[in-house]
Amino acid sequence: MAVIPMQKVRLMVHEHDVDAALDVVQRAGALEFRETKLENAAAADLSFPHAALLPRVQHAIQWLAPYAPEVGLWKTLREGSLTSLTEADVAKQLKDTDVVSSVVDDLEKLQVEFAEVTEKSEELQAKHDLLVEWSALPIKLSELSTKRTQTFLIKGHQATDAHTIEAELLTALSESGLSAVVTVVSVQTAALTVANDEVSINEAKKLIESVDGEVVSLPIGTETADIEVVAVAEQLAAVKSELALLHDQAEHFAITHYKKLQIASEILSWQRDRFAVTASAVATKYSVVFDGWLKAESRPTIEASFKEKGLAAVIAEAPLEEGEEPPVDVVNSKFVQPFEAVTRLYGMPGYKDLDPTAYLAGFFFLYFGLCLTDVGYGLALVIASSFILLFCKVKAATRSFAKLLLYIGFATVLVGALFGGYFGIAVDQLPAPLQAMQKFDPIGNPLPVFYLALSLGVFQVMVGMILKIYSDARNGQLMSGVLDQGPWLFTFGVGILYVLTAIGWVDVVSVDVIGKLGYLGAALIVLSSGRNGNGIVGKIISAAAGLYAGVGYFSDVLSYSRLLALGLATSALAFAVNLIASMLIDVPYIGFILSAIILFVGHMFTLAINTLGAFVHSARLQFVEFFGKFIAGTGKDFSPLARSEDYVTINDD
């Protein structure tokens, strides 16, 4: 439940131990590297030894992906998509890069052959299609151009049954006076034979252009198109057989090597990332020096690993530069950790701020339930998230989000029971025990829900003020925090006392006394705010601005009315789905089926859209109305050197 303490450190490693030392750091995932500044030191000159191999492996994976064996969704969910390895397997893989290179060499040869045969197949297919189109041409291909005649093969793209290309050519010929023979092939195609002299050929070209025709060139051949197409078809069949054989080889290659190449790519990527950080390092005669930010809690573990492996590597604290702020990461208990997803959407708090995750968890839990307010939808979230947690092997981030869905699903069930929400079914149609559980009717009597929403807003705003005092106290500014927030807390307390007295819930003091206490609160706000101004005018302006902040607080509290609006939206949409389904159920023969479809699709849509709305608006109340009360700024997210896990996960027990 806190921002993790960071140390600015300098890591000094003997040049022969750089990769091994960075491997230890990478496993820990606790050190973010920065630009190293050291006088009289040159830039580190270290290069990734497999810079040429890794891109080839990645390209091989991409090329093999369509041929990889398909894994069923259920199997993927149950067993996960990652390959489990040990550190010994990783070390062995790095030693066996020659084997990987040999596999990639073989695959690249297959790729080249595949590309050549594919290109040949496409050429033959295009030739075959063209010959089929002109198969009715009675002229041999070798006779299209002779010493005496020149035959143009013409295709009219605009020709139709009513206006064939033959008719257009004959009309144009009659107008031009050109001596030519037209041979019809189809509605859109015809042959125009003219004398093989320059004048006739030029006239023919003009004539073809006038009818918007395209001159087509057929492949070189000796026989007519219908005979030539047979030979081309045989060649095409042979090439397709060859292509099918290569396809089988690619599938076999994928079955044998696809997973292995993925593993190699992952492990080589880890090593590439290790060498990438050396770009920000400097080198002395025998060592390489790195600067960065280290999680303080991880330092003993890393140093112990250096010692265990016999590495010449030392970690020392580095001096902070003026105004330098550490990056920020947070740690929370197992229950609160899933709510970090909400915090990270906003951005990390400042390094000296409080981690808001633990404080927002309860509010987000409750607000989500108030926005969704339906037992059925809550149970759907609980069942879906429980299925993922119990039966699916997923990545840590997905598992954490599933836990969050489980929590807020339970919240929706609890609030839904109090609000009488059960898939939009009218409360009077529910069993008596369920009716007895209802305490709020957001549609029939929305005012109590409105008051509840505003009360929660007041409470959370006051919690934000208290947290601001606590945060200032941690940073040695307790008095400033008390003077800034104390008067407002007092004024809010007076306002609460006034409301409770007005409705008769308490009778501690009279309303007149409460009014005087309100004036006292305003005076305290003016005095505490005015202290920050310079000079009399500055203090007056600061005091007025401090008092005007009350408008902002009023606006913040009013924002919580969205809890009522979203709860009403869920109930209204669910009711509308049920109403539409009930109108269709009396349709003969298919009414029941239509109603079932409407109910399923409608409630799934309502669940999806309202779950999204509940999440977004519950998070917005944290970001805008809550965080701003005690978080001074947004910190830079901690980005350590760490292992990505796209294909591989390490299990060393």
Order of alpha helices (4+ residues) and beta strands (2+ residues): beta-beta-alpha-beta-beta-alpha-alpha-beta-alpha-alpha-beta-alpha-beta-beta-alpha-beta-alpha-beta-beta-alpha-beta-beta-alpha-alpha-alpha-alpha-alpha-alpha-alpha-alpha-alpha-alpha-alpha-alpha-beta
